[in-house]
Amino acid sequence: MNRRDVFDHRQVRRAFSRAAGSYSAAAELQREVESRLFESLEYLGEQQPTSILDLGSGPGTAAVALRQRWPKARVVAVDLALPMLRRVAPKRGWNPLQRPIDRVCADARALPLADDSVDLIFSNLCLQWVEDLDSLFAGFRRVLRPGGLLLCSTFGPGTLHELRAAFAEADEAAHVSPFAGISEFGDALMRAGFRDPVLDRDVDLHRHADMADLMRGLREIGATNALAARRRALTGRGRFAAARDAYEQWRDADGLLPATWETITAMAWAPAHGQPIREGGEDVARFPAAGIPVRRRRG
């Protein structure tokens, strides 16, 4: 799959900017995946990161929690959408003498950070909007100090497969993003030189009254169609009705429509300076994704 130039990144920015006011109330899955990532922070042991990046921070729930966990560290919230960053606010009980969270409006593909300046990159459900994983992870390796930790999540190819199939029966235009698989994600980490990657995947099943309810929820979190090849006009009533009817084949015994979300979580360590990305023109290793079990959750 050629993943270059898949997205219209101006549309990604617009969609998340519009969703800034509704995101926090609607982002149930995002909060659940965020909590899973936080469990992996235990692998840092007694390490005390001094510089932390919350990439794709949204309204900053992770940034605030990271600040509370490590009050002496510098925490930088980075997001493509400025309205999201304006909502990064401390919780009640915040000590005004604590160091504030820095907010930077920037693109994950071109981080405006110095080399070797970050101990921890935390990124929850942001990376699915980036096509070129090799370039992305090379940027992460650049800003991470040797031994720094990358902790991230993204959506896998099983995400919203029902919606993708329903629209495919109604319209030749693409409506759902292509998502990188776990092996593609793991291989890109290895090519970038990251060491000891640990990847996992979960399948969450959320259920909705109808397709319109699902689409409304996607808009509220900014996950609208931002494909560069998308149809620029609004989806016509006829095509939407055809997709709605096609979706009905999945209606379950409880009278609800399922929406599948496959999430991939990854943890990897930045290598020492001078450690090669490749040896003899070959990948140092490939990521063995076939043996990873899938945890299935119903929402």
Buried (B, 14 or more C-beta within 10 A) or exposed (E): EEBEEBBBBEBBBBBBBBBBEBBBEBBEBBEBBBEBBBEBBEEBEEBEBBBBBBBBBBBBBBBBBBBBBBEEBBBBBBBBBEBBBBBBEBEEEEEEEEEEBBBBBBBBBEBEBEEBBBBBBBBBBBBBBBBBBBBBBBBBBBBBBEEBBBBBBBBBBBBBBBBBBBBBEBBEBBBBBBBBBBBBBBBBBBBBBBBEBBBBBBBBEBBBEBBEBBBEBBBBBBBBBBBEEBBEEEBEEEBBEBBBEBBEEBEEEEEBBBBBBBBBBBBBBBBEEEEEBEEEEEEBEEBEBEEBEEEEEEE
